[in-house]
C-alpha cells in the first residue's frame, strides 16, 4: 500500500507541475483571443517626401519636404492590425508650391512575417505592408489614399525601431512618396498566448490516469496474494477489518472563452472514473468553477464560474452521483496558471 500511495503522490506532483508550467502542448499558428486593452502601440516618425509627378521644368527634388507622423494602433491578431496616423501640415505640389494641409489616415496593417512564418513574440524583424484612406484639411478637402511598407526591428519587449516606405495621394492628382524612420512604444498587455492543444492535454491526462489504474491493479493483486497466504493458516484466528479507501486524482474540465457549455464528450468520459468512485464509496465531490480574470468584469466572471460548476455538477448527476453528495462553488475570475485559457476550467475533487 505504501508503494501505491507514493505513486499517487508522484502522479499528483506531476499533474500540478504540468498545470503551473508554460511547457504545454499548443496548436501551431494558433493564438488565444486577446483583451481589448492588449497590444496597443504608439509611434512617432519623421522623414522626407517628394512628388514624383511634376510640371514641366520643375525638378522632382524641388518638391522635397519633411514629413512627421504620429500613430495610434492595435494588433487584433498576430497578422492583422489597425492604426490611425496623422501627418503634420506642409507639402509641395507638382508645381513646387508650398501648401499646408493636415491629413488623418485609417490604415489596415498585415504582418506577413507572423502570417507565413508563425507568431513569435521575440522575433527581431517583421515585414508589414499596409493600405488605408483618410481625409485632408486645408486647401481642398479630399479623401486621399495611402499604401506603404513598414519594417520593424525589435529593440526590447516595449520598443521597436521602424523604417517605413510610403506613397500617398493628397489633393487632386498630387502624389507624394517618401521614407520615414520612427520609434514604436508597445503599451498595454503585450504579445499573444498560444492556444493549448486540448486533444493532446486530454491524452496526457488519460495516460496519467492509466498509470494510476495500473498501480491500483498491482496493489490489489498483492492484497489477493496476502489473503491466500493467510488462508493457509487455519489455526490462527484472523480478524479482517475492511477499510474503504477513496483514492482519486482531481479532474479538470476546460471551457471555451465566455462559455459555460462543456465542449466535447471526451470531457464527460474523463469524469466517469471519479463518478464511479463517488457512487461506490458514498464519497462527496467538490466542483469548483473558475473564469479568466484577464477578460470580463469581476461580477460577470463570478457568475460565469458558477454556471460552469453547475454544468459539470449536472453531468455528474447524470453519471449516477447523488446530488446531495456534490458541493458546487464558483471562485470567479482568477489568474492562477498560464496560459490564461487554463483558468477557464472546473476542478472536480473528492472530499
KOLFIVO-429522 format. One record per residue (C-alpha): residue in three letters; x, y, z. Coordinates in nm, 3 decimals, decimal comma. Layout:
N
<zaro residu="Ala" u="X" v="Y" w="Z"/>
...
END
This chain:
351
<zaro residu="Unk" u="0,000" v="0,000" w="0,000"/>
<zaro residu="Unk" u="0,287" v="0,235" w="0,071"/>
<zaro residu="Unk" u="0,415" v="0,187" w="-0,283"/>
<zaro residu="Unk" u="0,074" v="0,278" w="-0,422"/>
<zaro residu="Unk" u="0,046" v="0,588" w="-0,204"/>
<zaro residu="Unk" u="0,389" v="0,700" w="-0,322"/>
<zaro residu="Unk" u="0,277" v="0,652" w="-0,683"/>
<zaro residu="Unk" u="-0,023" v="0,873" w="-0,614"/>
<zaro residu="Unk" u="0,195" v="1,143" w="-0,463"/>
<zaro residu="Unk" u="0,434" v="1,138" w="-0,760"/>
<zaro residu="Unk" u="0,145" v="1,149" w="-1,007"/>
<zaro residu="Unk" u="-0,019" v="1,436" w="-0,819"/>
<zaro residu="Unk" u="0,302" v="1,637" w="-0,821"/>
<zaro residu="Unk" u="0,343" v="1,578" w="-1,196"/>
<zaro residu="Unk" u="-0,014" v="1,697" w="-1,263"/>
<zaro residu="Unk" u="0,040" v="2,016" w="-1,059"/>
<zaro residu="Unk" u="0,372" v="2,080" w="-1,226"/>
<zaro residu="Unk" u="0,215" v="2,049" w="-1,569"/>
<zaro residu="Unk" u="-0,057" v="2,297" w="-1,473"/>
<zaro residu="Unk" u="0,192" v="2,556" w="-1,348"/>
<zaro residu="Unk" u="0,445" v="2,547" w="-1,634"/>
<zaro residu="Unk" u="0,438" v="2,707" w="-1,975"/>
<zaro residu="Unk" u="0,571" v="2,386" w="-2,138"/>
<zaro residu="Unk" u="0,231" v="2,269" w="-2,256"/>
<zaro residu="Unk" u="0,119" v="2,128" w="-2,594"/>
<zaro residu="Unk" u="-0,005" v="2,407" w="-2,822"/>
<zaro residu="Unk" u="-0,168" v="2,438" w="-3,162"/>
<zaro residu="Unk" u="0,072" v="2,561" w="-3,430"/>
<zaro residu="Unk" u="-0,011" v="2,900" w="-3,585"/>
<zaro residu="Unk" u="-0,297" v="2,948" w="-3,339"/>
<zaro residu="Unk" u="-0,325" v="3,203" w="-3,056"/>
<zaro residu="Unk" u="-0,582" v="3,299" w="-2,797"/>
<zaro residu="Unk" u="-0,810" v="3,598" w="-2,830"/>
<zaro residu="Unk" u="-0,657" v="3,893" w="-2,650"/>
<zaro residu="Unk" u="-0,841" v="4,152" w="-2,442"/>
<zaro residu="Unk" u="-0,939" v="4,493" w="-2,582"/>
<zaro residu="Unk" u="-0,659" v="4,670" w="-2,393"/>
<zaro residu="Unk" u="-0,384" v="4,438" w="-2,513"/>
<zaro residu="Unk" u="-0,131" v="4,501" w="-2,792"/>
<zaro residu="Unk" u="-0,182" v="4,874" w="-2,843"/>
<zaro residu="Unk" u="0,105" v="5,085" w="-2,971"/>
<zaro residu="Unk" u="0,206" v="5,449" w="-3,022"/>
<zaro residu="Unk" u="0,453" v="5,551" w="-3,295"/>
<zaro residu="Unk" u="0,644" v="5,870" w="-3,372"/>
<zaro residu="Unk" u="0,821" v="5,910" w="-3,706"/>
<zaro residu="Unk" u="0,999" v="6,158" w="-3,925"/>
<zaro residu="Unk" u="1,136" v="6,158" w="-4,278"/>
<zaro residu="Unk" u="1,107" v="6,320" w="-4,619"/>
<zaro residu="Unk" u="0,862" v="6,308" w="-4,909"/>
<zaro residu="Unk" u="0,860" v="6,425" w="-5,271"/>
<zaro residu="Unk" u="0,612" v="6,450" w="-5,555"/>
<zaro residu="Unk" u="0,721" v="6,216" w="-5,841"/>
<zaro residu="Unk" u="0,472" v="6,379" w="-6,080"/>
<zaro residu="Unk" u="0,576" v="6,741" w="-6,152"/>
<zaro residu="Unk" u="0,502" v="7,012" w="-6,405"/>
<zaro residu="Unk" u="0,735" v="7,070" w="-6,696"/>
<zaro residu="Unk" u="1,051" v="7,244" w="-6,585"/>
<zaro residu="Unk" u="1,006" v="7,150" w="-6,219"/>
<zaro residu="Unk" u="1,263" v="6,913" w="-6,077"/>
<zaro residu="Unk" u="1,126" v="6,639" w="-5,852"/>
<zaro residu="Unk" u="1,362" v="6,739" w="-5,571"/>
<zaro residu="Unk" u="1,214" v="7,090" w="-5,576"/>
<zaro residu="Unk" u="0,908" v="6,929" w="-5,412"/>
<zaro residu="Unk" u="1,111" v="6,777" w="-5,129"/>
<zaro residu="Unk" u="0,959" v="6,845" w="-4,782"/>
<zaro residu="Unk" u="0,995" v="6,696" w="-4,432"/>
<zaro residu="Unk" u="0,731" v="6,454" w="-4,310"/>
<zaro residu="Unk" u="0,629" v="6,398" w="-3,946"/>
<zaro residu="Unk" u="0,378" v="6,140" w="-3,824"/>
<zaro residu="Unk" u="0,205" v="6,031" w="-3,503"/>
<zaro residu="Unk" u="0,025" v="5,694" w="-3,494"/>
<zaro residu="Unk" u="-0,202" v="5,505" w="-3,255"/>
<zaro residu="Unk" u="-0,291" v="5,144" w="-3,330"/>
<zaro residu="Unk" u="-0,367" v="4,794" w="-3,207"/>
<zaro residu="Unk" u="-0,284" v="4,440" w="-3,319"/>
<zaro residu="Unk" u="-0,602" v="4,232" w="-3,303"/>
<zaro residu="Unk" u="-0,424" v="3,916" w="-3,418"/>
<zaro residu="Unk" u="-0,054" v="3,849" w="-3,484"/>
<zaro residu="Unk" u="-0,119" v="3,916" w="-3,853"/>
<zaro residu="Unk" u="-0,384" v="4,190" w="-3,856"/>
<zaro residu="Unk" u="-0,374" v="4,538" w="-3,704"/>
<zaro residu="Unk" u="-0,533" v="4,882" w="-3,743"/>
<zaro residu="Unk" u="-0,384" v="5,225" w="-3,685"/>
<zaro residu="Unk" u="-0,470" v="5,593" w="-3,711"/>
<zaro residu="Unk" u="-0,185" v="5,803" w="-3,847"/>
<zaro residu="Unk" u="-0,173" v="6,183" w="-3,861"/>
<zaro residu="Unk" u="0,056" v="6,386" w="-4,089"/>
<zaro residu="Unk" u="0,159" v="6,734" w="-3,986"/>
<zaro residu="Unk" u="0,099" v="7,019" w="-4,234"/>
<zaro residu="Unk" u="0,331" v="7,122" w="-4,518"/>
<zaro residu="Unk" u="0,397" v="6,962" w="-4,858"/>
<zaro residu="Unk" u="0,471" v="7,083" w="-5,213"/>
<zaro residu="Unk" u="0,257" v="7,021" w="-5,517"/>
<zaro residu="Unk" u="0,360" v="6,926" w="-5,868"/>
<zaro residu="Unk" u="0,447" v="7,290" w="-5,938"/>
<zaro residu="Unk" u="0,679" v="7,308" w="-5,639"/>
<zaro residu="Unk" u="0,445" v="7,540" w="-5,449"/>
<zaro residu="Unk" u="0,442" v="7,520" w="-5,069"/>
<zaro residu="Unk" u="0,100" v="7,412" w="-4,941"/>
<zaro residu="Unk" u="-0,043" v="7,340" w="-4,598"/>
<zaro residu="Unk" u="-0,273" v="7,058" w="-4,504"/>
<zaro residu="Unk" u="-0,334" v="6,823" w="-4,214"/>
<zaro residu="Unk" u="-0,410" v="6,460" w="-4,304"/>
<zaro residu="Unk" u="-0,551" v="6,178" w="-4,090"/>
<zaro residu="Unk" u="-0,543" v="5,820" w="-4,220"/>
<zaro residu="Unk" u="-0,702" v="5,495" w="-4,110"/>
<zaro residu="Unk" u="-0,483" v="5,204" w="-4,216"/>
<zaro residu="Unk" u="-0,507" v="4,823" w="-4,216"/>
<zaro residu="Unk" u="-0,176" v="4,652" w="-4,144"/>
<zaro residu="Unk" u="-0,075" v="4,296" w="-4,239"/>
<zaro residu="Unk" u="0,218" v="4,134" w="-4,057"/>
<zaro residu="Unk" u="0,331" v="3,891" w="-4,328"/>
<zaro residu="Unk" u="0,611" v="3,751" w="-4,112"/>
<zaro residu="Unk" u="0,367" v="3,628" w="-3,846"/>
<zaro residu="Unk" u="0,111" v="3,515" w="-4,104"/>
<zaro residu="Unk" u="0,351" v="3,293" w="-4,303"/>
<zaro residu="Unk" u="0,625" v="3,205" w="-4,053"/>
<zaro residu="Unk" u="0,419" v="3,162" w="-3,735"/>
<zaro residu="Unk" u="0,390" v="3,400" w="-3,441"/>
<zaro residu="Unk" u="0,696" v="3,467" w="-3,223"/>
<zaro residu="Unk" u="0,684" v="3,742" w="-2,964"/>
<zaro residu="Unk" u="1,062" v="3,789" w="-2,957"/>
<zaro residu="Unk" u="1,113" v="3,794" w="-3,337"/>
<zaro residu="Unk" u="1,360" v="4,068" w="-3,431"/>
<zaro residu="Unk" u="1,227" v="4,161" w="-3,777"/>
<zaro residu="Unk" u="0,871" v="4,194" w="-3,907"/>
<zaro residu="Unk" u="0,755" v="4,280" w="-4,262"/>
<zaro residu="Unk" u="0,427" v="4,477" w="-4,258"/>
<zaro residu="Unk" u="0,259" v="4,619" w="-4,572"/>
<zaro residu="Unk" u="-0,048" v="4,839" w="-4,520"/>
<zaro residu="Unk" u="-0,327" v="5,016" w="-4,710"/>
<zaro residu="Unk" u="-0,561" v="5,291" w="-4,598"/>
<zaro residu="Unk" u="-0,758" v="5,606" w="-4,667"/>
<zaro residu="Unk" u="-0,826" v="5,929" w="-4,484"/>
<zaro residu="Unk" u="-0,913" v="6,295" w="-4,501"/>
<zaro residu="Unk" u="-0,717" v="6,617" w="-4,552"/>
<zaro residu="Unk" u="-0,794" v="6,958" w="-4,405"/>
<zaro residu="Unk" u="-0,659" v="7,271" w="-4,572"/>
<zaro residu="Unk" u="-0,654" v="7,373" w="-4,938"/>
<zaro residu="Unk" u="-0,918" v="7,148" w="-5,091"/>
<zaro residu="Unk" u="-1,061" v="6,892" w="-4,856"/>
<zaro residu="Unk" u="-1,024" v="6,545" w="-5,007"/>
<zaro residu="Unk" u="-1,017" v="6,179" w="-4,914"/>
<zaro residu="Unk" u="-0,666" v="6,057" w="-5,005"/>
<zaro residu="Unk" u="-0,536" v="5,701" w="-5,026"/>
<zaro residu="Unk" u="-0,215" v="5,559" w="-4,886"/>
<zaro residu="Unk" u="-0,010" v="5,241" w="-4,930"/>
<zaro residu="Unk" u="0,316" v="5,154" w="-4,767"/>
<zaro residu="Unk" u="0,564" v="4,902" w="-4,636"/>
<zaro residu="Unk" u="0,674" v="4,902" w="-4,272"/>
<zaro residu="Unk" u="0,982" v="4,720" w="-4,144"/>
<zaro residu="Unk" u="1,006" v="4,687" w="-3,765"/>
<zaro residu="Unk" u="1,318" v="4,591" w="-3,569"/>
<zaro residu="Unk" u="1,264" v="4,478" w="-3,208"/>
<zaro residu="Unk" u="1,476" v="4,665" w="-2,955"/>
<zaro residu="Unk" u="1,314" v="4,517" w="-2,643"/>
<zaro residu="Unk" u="0,974" v="4,399" w="-2,525"/>
<zaro residu="Unk" u="0,838" v="4,756" w="-2,518"/>
<zaro residu="Unk" u="1,012" v="4,936" w="-2,807"/>
<zaro residu="Unk" u="1,089" v="4,877" w="-3,175"/>
<zaro residu="Unk" u="1,263" v="5,078" w="-3,446"/>
<zaro residu="Unk" u="1,060" v="5,135" w="-3,764"/>
<zaro residu="Unk" u="1,159" v="5,203" w="-4,126"/>
<zaro residu="Unk" u="0,866" v="5,300" w="-4,345"/>
<zaro residu="Unk" u="0,828" v="5,350" w="-4,723"/>
<zaro residu="Unk" u="0,502" v="5,505" w="-4,840"/>
<zaro residu="Unk" u="0,302" v="5,655" w="-5,124"/>
<zaro residu="Unk" u="0,008" v="5,889" w="-5,062"/>
<zaro residu="Unk" u="-0,230" v="6,097" w="-5,263"/>
<zaro residu="Unk" u="-0,311" v="6,438" w="-5,123"/>
<zaro residu="Unk" u="-0,517" v="6,695" w="-5,312"/>
<zaro residu="Unk" u="-0,644" v="6,618" w="-5,663"/>
<zaro residu="Unk" u="-0,358" v="6,447" w="-5,851"/>
<zaro residu="Unk" u="-0,085" v="6,536" w="-5,605"/>
<zaro residu="Unk" u="0,101" v="6,217" w="-5,514"/>
<zaro residu="Unk" u="0,376" v="6,203" w="-5,252"/>
<zaro residu="Unk" u="0,626" v="5,922" w="-5,197"/>
<zaro residu="Unk" u="0,876" v="5,908" w="-4,917"/>
<zaro residu="Unk" u="1,054" v="5,731" w="-4,636"/>
<zaro residu="Unk" u="1,048" v="5,777" w="-4,259"/>
<zaro residu="Unk" u="1,230" v="5,646" w="-3,954"/>
<zaro residu="Unk" u="1,035" v="5,605" w="-3,632"/>
<zaro residu="Unk" u="1,005" v="5,453" w="-3,285"/>
<zaro residu="Unk" u="0,712" v="5,244" w="-3,160"/>
<zaro residu="Unk" u="0,614" v="5,201" w="-2,796"/>
<zaro residu="Unk" u="0,405" v="4,891" w="-2,720"/>
<zaro residu="Unk" u="0,154" v="4,965" w="-2,444"/>
<zaro residu="Unk" u="-0,095" v="4,752" w="-2,252"/>
<zaro residu="Unk" u="-0,065" v="4,374" w="-2,240"/>
<zaro residu="Unk" u="0,195" v="4,270" w="-2,498"/>
<zaro residu="Unk" u="0,203" v="3,960" w="-2,715"/>
<zaro residu="Unk" u="-0,030" v="3,666" w="-2,771"/>
<zaro residu="Unk" u="-0,056" v="3,335" w="-2,580"/>
<zaro residu="Unk" u="-0,052" v="3,020" w="-2,791"/>
<zaro residu="Unk" u="-0,374" v="2,817" w="-2,791"/>
<zaro residu="Unk" u="-0,343" v="2,493" w="-2,591"/>
<zaro residu="Unk" u="-0,395" v="2,167" w="-2,779"/>
<zaro residu="Unk" u="-0,686" v="2,029" w="-2,577"/>
<zaro residu="Unk" u="-0,674" v="1,690" w="-2,751"/>
<zaro residu="Unk" u="-0,309" v="1,647" w="-2,654"/>
<zaro residu="Unk" u="-0,381" v="1,762" w="-2,298"/>
<zaro residu="Unk" u="-0,668" v="1,513" w="-2,268"/>
<zaro residu="Unk" u="-0,437" v="1,236" w="-2,390"/>
<zaro residu="Unk" u="-0,177" v="1,333" w="-2,127"/>
<zaro residu="Unk" u="-0,440" v="1,323" w="-1,851"/>
<zaro residu="Unk" u="-0,565" v="0,985" w="-1,979"/>
<zaro residu="Unk" u="-0,211" v="0,846" w="-1,972"/>
<zaro residu="Unk" u="-0,165" v="0,959" w="-1,612"/>
<zaro residu="Unk" u="-0,497" v="0,802" w="-1,514"/>
<zaro residu="Unk" u="-0,397" v="0,475" w="-1,684"/>
<zaro residu="Unk" u="-0,073" v="0,476" w="-1,485"/>
<zaro residu="Unk" u="-0,268" v="0,514" w="-1,160"/>
<zaro residu="Unk" u="-0,503" v="0,231" w="-1,260"/>
<zaro residu="Unk" u="-0,206" v="0,004" w="-1,328"/>
<zaro residu="Unk" u="-0,061" v="0,083" w="-0,985"/>
<zaro residu="Unk" u="-0,400" v="0,010" w="-0,826"/>
<zaro residu="Unk" u="-0,429" v="-0,325" w="-1,009"/>
<zaro residu="Unk" u="-0,082" v="-0,426" w="-0,889"/>
<zaro residu="Unk" u="-0,172" v="-0,336" w="-0,530"/>
<zaro residu="Unk" u="-0,498" v="-0,532" w="-0,550"/>
<zaro residu="Unk" u="-0,307" v="-0,835" w="-0,680"/>
<zaro residu="Unk" u="-0,064" v="-0,807" w="-0,388"/>
<zaro residu="Unk" u="-0,356" v="-0,794" w="-0,141"/>
<zaro residu="Unk" u="-0,503" v="-1,104" w="-0,301"/>
<zaro residu="Unk" u="-0,178" v="-1,295" w="-0,254"/>
<zaro residu="Unk" u="-0,162" v="-1,190" w="0,112"/>
<zaro residu="Unk" u="-0,515" v="-1,317" w="0,172"/>
<zaro residu="Unk" u="-0,430" v="-1,652" w="0,013"/>
<zaro residu="Unk" u="-0,128" v="-1,685" w="0,241"/>
<zaro residu="Unk" u="-0,337" v="-1,607" w="0,547"/>
<zaro residu="Unk" u="-0,596" v="-1,864" w="0,440"/>
<zaro residu="Unk" u="-0,333" v="-2,137" w="0,466"/>
<zaro residu="Unk" u="-0,315" v="-2,087" w="0,846"/>
<zaro residu="Unk" u="-0,647" v="-2,236" w="0,973"/>
<zaro residu="Unk" u="-0,543" v="-2,250" w="1,340"/>
<zaro residu="Unk" u="-0,494" v="-1,878" w="1,365"/>
<zaro residu="Unk" u="-0,788" v="-1,653" w="1,435"/>
<zaro residu="Unk" u="-0,778" v="-1,383" w="1,178"/>
<zaro residu="Unk" u="-0,985" v="-1,071" w="1,222"/>
<zaro residu="Unk" u="-1,002" v="-0,880" w="0,899"/>
<zaro residu="Unk" u="-1,103" v="-0,518" w="0,906"/>
<zaro residu="Unk" u="-1,228" v="-0,388" w="0,575"/>
<zaro residu="Unk" u="-1,139" v="-0,027" w="0,514"/>
<zaro residu="Unk" u="-1,264" v="0,157" w="0,211"/>
<zaro residu="Unk" u="-1,005" v="0,389" w="0,070"/>
<zaro residu="Unk" u="-1,112" v="0,672" w="-0,150"/>
<zaro residu="Unk" u="-0,825" v="0,734" w="-0,388"/>
<zaro residu="Unk" u="-0,892" v="0,954" w="-0,688"/>
<zaro residu="Unk" u="-0,693" v="1,227" w="-0,854"/>
<zaro residu="Unk" u="-0,869" v="1,560" w="-0,916"/>
<zaro residu="Unk" u="-1,004" v="1,607" w="-1,266"/>
<zaro residu="Unk" u="-1,029" v="1,926" w="-1,474"/>
<zaro residu="Unk" u="-1,283" v="2,026" w="-1,739"/>
<zaro residu="Unk" u="-1,180" v="2,316" w="-1,964"/>
<zaro residu="Unk" u="-1,416" v="2,566" w="-2,129"/>
<zaro residu="Unk" u="-1,406" v="2,792" w="-2,432"/>
<zaro residu="Unk" u="-1,387" v="3,170" w="-2,400"/>
<zaro residu="Unk" u="-1,703" v="3,319" w="-2,238"/>
<zaro residu="Unk" u="-1,879" v="2,980" w="-2,240"/>
<zaro residu="Unk" u="-2,030" v="2,752" w="-1,977"/>
<zaro residu="Unk" u="-2,107" v="2,470" w="-2,222"/>
<zaro residu="Unk" u="-1,897" v="2,152" w="-2,196"/>
<zaro residu="Unk" u="-1,705" v="2,137" w="-2,523"/>
<zaro residu="Unk" u="-1,699" v="1,765" w="-2,602"/>
<zaro residu="Unk" u="-1,799" v="1,417" w="-2,485"/>
<zaro residu="Unk" u="-1,432" v="1,345" w="-2,411"/>
<zaro residu="Unk" u="-1,455" v="1,581" w="-2,114"/>
<zaro residu="Unk" u="-1,751" v="1,379" w="-1,977"/>
<zaro residu="Unk" u="-1,572" v="1,046" w="-2,026"/>
<zaro residu="Unk" u="-1,285" v="1,174" w="-1,812"/>
<zaro residu="Unk" u="-1,531" v="1,217" w="-1,523"/>
<zaro residu="Unk" u="-1,662" v="0,857" w="-1,523"/>
<zaro residu="Unk" u="-1,388" v="0,713" w="-1,301"/>
<zaro residu="Unk" u="-1,437" v="0,988" w="-1,043"/>
<zaro residu="Unk" u="-1,815" v="0,946" w="-1,058"/>
<zaro residu="Unk" u="-1,789" v="0,566" w="-1,012"/>
<zaro residu="Unk" u="-1,560" v="0,613" w="-0,712"/>
<zaro residu="Unk" u="-1,810" v="0,851" w="-0,553"/>
<zaro residu="Unk" u="-2,101" v="0,611" w="-0,613"/>
<zaro residu="Unk" u="-1,918" v="0,304" w="-0,481"/>
<zaro residu="Unk" u="-1,783" v="0,473" w="-0,170"/>
<zaro residu="Unk" u="-2,059" v="0,722" w="-0,095"/>
<zaro residu="Unk" u="-1,798" v="0,998" w="-0,120"/>
<zaro residu="Unk" u="-1,872" v="1,363" w="-0,171"/>
<zaro residu="Unk" u="-1,735" v="1,554" w="-0,469"/>
<zaro residu="Unk" u="-1,643" v="1,922" w="-0,470"/>
<zaro residu="Unk" u="-1,700" v="2,100" w="-0,802"/>
<zaro residu="Unk" u="-1,521" v="2,437" w="-0,822"/>
<zaro residu="Unk" u="-1,564" v="2,668" w="-1,121"/>
<zaro residu="Unk" u="-1,321" v="2,934" w="-1,240"/>
<zaro residu="Unk" u="-1,305" v="3,209" w="-1,503"/>
<zaro residu="Unk" u="-1,018" v="3,401" w="-1,660"/>
<zaro residu="Unk" u="-0,962" v="3,731" w="-1,475"/>
<zaro residu="Unk" u="-0,779" v="3,876" w="-1,778"/>
<zaro residu="Unk" u="-1,112" v="3,924" w="-1,955"/>
<zaro residu="Unk" u="-1,450" v="4,039" w="-1,825"/>
<zaro residu="Unk" u="-1,567" v="4,222" w="-1,515"/>
<zaro residu="Unk" u="-1,535" v="4,060" w="-1,170"/>
<zaro residu="Unk" u="-1,912" v="4,030" w="-1,118"/>
<zaro residu="Unk" u="-1,961" v="3,867" w="-1,458"/>
<zaro residu="Unk" u="-1,669" v="3,625" w="-1,404"/>
<zaro residu="Unk" u="-1,822" v="3,517" w="-1,071"/>
<zaro residu="Unk" u="-2,150" v="3,430" w="-1,245"/>
<zaro residu="Unk" u="-1,964" v="3,255" w="-1,529"/>
<zaro residu="Unk" u="-1,760" v="3,042" w="-1,287"/>
<zaro residu="Unk" u="-2,080" v="2,935" w="-1,105"/>
<zaro residu="Unk" u="-2,251" v="2,843" w="-1,434"/>
<zaro residu="Unk" u="-1,952" v="2,630" w="-1,534"/>
<zaro residu="Unk" u="-1,952" v="2,449" w="-1,199"/>
<zaro residu="Unk" u="-2,328" v="2,382" w="-1,221"/>
<zaro residu="Unk" u="-2,289" v="2,247" w="-1,577"/>
<zaro residu="Unk" u="-2,031" v="1,990" w="-1,459"/>
<zaro residu="Unk" u="-2,238" v="1,901" w="-1,150"/>
<zaro residu="Unk" u="-2,534" v="1,830" w="-1,377"/>
<zaro residu="Unk" u="-2,324" v="1,584" w="-1,579"/>
<zaro residu="Unk" u="-2,206" v="1,410" w="-1,260"/>
<zaro residu="Unk" u="-2,570" v="1,360" w="-1,157"/>
<zaro residu="Unk" u="-2,634" v="1,202" w="-1,498"/>
<zaro residu="Unk" u="-2,341" v="0,966" w="-1,427"/>
<zaro residu="Unk" u="-2,516" v="0,847" w="-1,108"/>
<zaro residu="Unk" u="-2,367" v="1,067" w="-0,835"/>
<zaro residu="Unk" u="-2,624" v="1,169" w="-0,576"/>
<zaro residu="Unk" u="-2,698" v="1,540" w="-0,595"/>
<zaro residu="Unk" u="-2,662" v="1,578" w="-0,218"/>
<zaro residu="Unk" u="-2,306" v="1,445" w="-0,246"/>
<zaro residu="Unk" u="-2,198" v="1,726" w="-0,478"/>
<zaro residu="Unk" u="-2,070" v="2,058" w="-0,341"/>
<zaro residu="Unk" u="-2,078" v="2,337" w="-0,603"/>
<zaro residu="Unk" u="-1,873" v="2,655" w="-0,575"/>
<zaro residu="Unk" u="-1,768" v="2,941" w="-0,808"/>
<zaro residu="Unk" u="-1,438" v="3,119" w="-0,748"/>
<zaro residu="Unk" u="-1,485" v="3,393" w="-1,010"/>
<zaro residu="Unk" u="-1,202" v="3,524" w="-1,226"/>
<zaro residu="Unk" u="-0,850" v="3,404" w="-1,138"/>
<zaro residu="Unk" u="-0,502" v="3,421" w="-1,288"/>
<zaro residu="Unk" u="-0,352" v="3,118" w="-1,113"/>
<zaro residu="Unk" u="-0,191" v="2,947" w="-1,414"/>
<zaro residu="Unk" u="-0,059" v="3,027" w="-1,759"/>
<zaro residu="Unk" u="-0,174" v="3,045" w="-2,033"/>
<zaro residu="Unk" u="-0,483" v="3,248" w="-1,942"/>
<zaro residu="Unk" u="-0,718" v="2,992" w="-2,102"/>
<zaro residu="Unk" u="-0,618" v="2,733" w="-1,837"/>
<zaro residu="Unk" u="-0,811" v="2,943" w="-1,583"/>
<zaro residu="Unk" u="-1,135" v="2,881" w="-1,775"/>
<zaro residu="Unk" u="-1,196" v="2,549" w="-1,603"/>
<zaro residu="Unk" u="-1,376" v="2,343" w="-1,342"/>
<zaro residu="Unk" u="-1,188" v="2,122" w="-1,095"/>
<zaro residu="Unk" u="-1,361" v="1,813" w="-0,951"/>
<zaro residu="Unk" u="-1,209" v="1,651" w="-0,641"/>
<zaro residu="Unk" u="-1,312" v="1,405" w="-0,373"/>
<zaro residu="Unk" u="-1,369" v="1,541" w="-0,022"/>
END
